[in-house]
Amino acid sequence: MDGHHLILGKTTDYITGEIIEDTHDERYRQNIARLLVNEKLYNKMDIKPRHALLVKAGEKKAIIRVDFLITVGNRICMVIKYGPGSITTRHRPAIAASRLVAVYQVPVVVVTNGVDADILDGSTGKIISNGLDDIPAKPELLKLSGKFVFSEIPKKKTEAESRILYAYEVDGSCPCDDTICRIDPEPQ
């Protein structure tokens, strides 16, 4: 067993075709990827898996992964954050990520454990609906995107959101979690 997760072998990423480590969590992510393509009608090109995101808290920096970014009409319209266990505790960090992956507020945020899902309004953080079946399909998201306000996130707000995400995803993580890349501060 390397790092934080039990490695079950290798698997092929459904979206990219890359060979990746097979873990219990990755199996849920791959099921979500298949759901997005086969049932929610997204093209694989609409989906960016494992998006690397730099987060900062003062001098501390780390790179975390956002599980899926969904683009329609040349804008990221949905962020999907997977995590095992309780999804309620993952709402705030997912909202923070939705304010950091682009210069504007991503309108739809999905938090899932692979079995259940909460669909959140990115601007307010309020639950819009529940369940994997309620994840917006591409035609629905395209229709909704005409009504979305892609408001720019002020610099001060992005700094605060980055600190929040760092606290949840990095400070709160197991030291052996090799899915997080901590960046040592530069010597003064």
HELIX and SHEET records of a PDB file:
HELIX    1   1 HIS A   24  ARG A   34  1                                  11    
HELIX    2   2 LEU A   35  GLU A   39  3                                   5    
HELIX    3   3 LYS A   44  ASP A   46  5                                   3    
HELIX    4   4 THR A   88  ARG A   90  5                                   3    
HELIX    5   5 HIS A   91  SER A   98  1                                   8    
HELIX    6   6 LEU A  132  ASP A  134  5                                   3    
HELIX    7   7 LYS A  138  SER A  145  1                                   8    
HELIX    8   8 LYS A  155  TYR A  166  1                                  12    
HELIX    9   9 ALA A  167  ASP A  171  3                                   5    
SHEET    1   A 2 LYS A  10  THR A  12  0                                        
SHEET    2   A 2 ILE A  19  GLU A  21 -1                                        
SHEET    1   B 6 ILE A  47  ALA A  57  0                                        
SHEET    2   B 6 LYS A  60  VAL A  72 -1                                        
SHEET    3   B 6 ARG A  75  TYR A  82 -1                                        
SHEET    4   B 6 VAL A 108  THR A 112  1                                        
SHEET    5   B 6 ALA A 117  ASP A 121 -1                                        
SHEET    6   B 6 ILE A 127  ASN A 130 -1                                        
SHEET    1   C 3 ILE A  47  ALA A  57  0                                        
SHEET    2   C 3 LYS A  60  VAL A  72 -1                                        
SHEET    3   C 3 CYS A 181  ILE A 183 -1                                        
END                                                                             
